[in-house]
Every structure is written in structure tokens, then in C-alpha cells.
Amino acid sequence: MIPSAIQVENARELLSRYFRPTRLVPSGSLAQRSGARVHLKIETDLPTGSFKLRGAMYALLTTAAQR
């Protein structure tokens, strides 16, 4: 299932209480190869070094809210 824009915004708002936004870094080499601006999300800034923490936290918070 692909989330709607509203669902993504709601998740972003909920998770912003616990995590700062992911840092974006421009990638010159990928931009040159693609002919477009390319930015990389630096997920290693999160405590676990992985984006999975956001998904797990969202699942815990929304499941707890449903009970």
C-alpha cells in the first residue's frame, strides 16, 4: 500500500517529536551523471544508523494510539 500525501505528512509530524530531519547532502558525481540535482539522505545520523528506526517508532506509536 502506498501512503497518501496526508499520511506521509502526519507521520512526519508525529516523528518530528522524536527525531530531527534527515540531513541532505548534494552528490556532485551523481548529479553530473544524471544531469539533475541529486541529494543523498544521511540516515546514519540516526541513533541506529538506519532509516528503520523511523518506521519502527511510527508503528509503535500508531499501534499504541489505536489501543
N, C-alpha and C positions, 0 to 999 in steps of 0.2 A: 504494500500500500504506500503510495506517495503522499506525504503530508501536504496539506494546503498551506498557502502563504500565511494564513491566520494561525494555523497550528505551529508553524515554524516560529512566528513572532511570539506566540505565547510561551513556547519552550525557551526561546532566547531570554525573554523577560524573567521567567522562573529561574533559569540557571545563572542569570547575571547576579543574583543574590549570593552565589557561592563561588563563581569563577569570573576572572576578568576576561575581556575579549581576547581571542587568539591573535597573536601578533602576525602581521602580514609583511613579507619581505619580497621586494621585487627580484625577479630572476632574469638577469640580462641575457644569459645564454639561451634560455627557453623563449624569451621574447624575440631574440634575433632569429631563431629557427622557425618560429611560428608566424612572425610578422605581426604579433599582437602583444599587448601588455600582459604580462604573466606575473602573478604574485603567488607565493607559497605560504600556506598557513603553518606556523611553527607550533605544532601540538606538543612538542617536547617541553614547552613552558609549563604545562600542567603538572600537578604533583606526581602523576604516574607516568608521564612521558607519552601518553596516548590519548587519542580522542575518545576512547571507550569510556573514560570516566564520566564524560558528559552524558552519554546515553544511559549508563547505569544509574547515575544520580537522578536523571529525569524519570526513569522507570520507577525508582524507589519513591520519589516524591509524588508522582501521579498515582501510583498504586496506593500509597498511604492515604492520599486525599480521597480516594474512592471508597475507603472503608469507613 
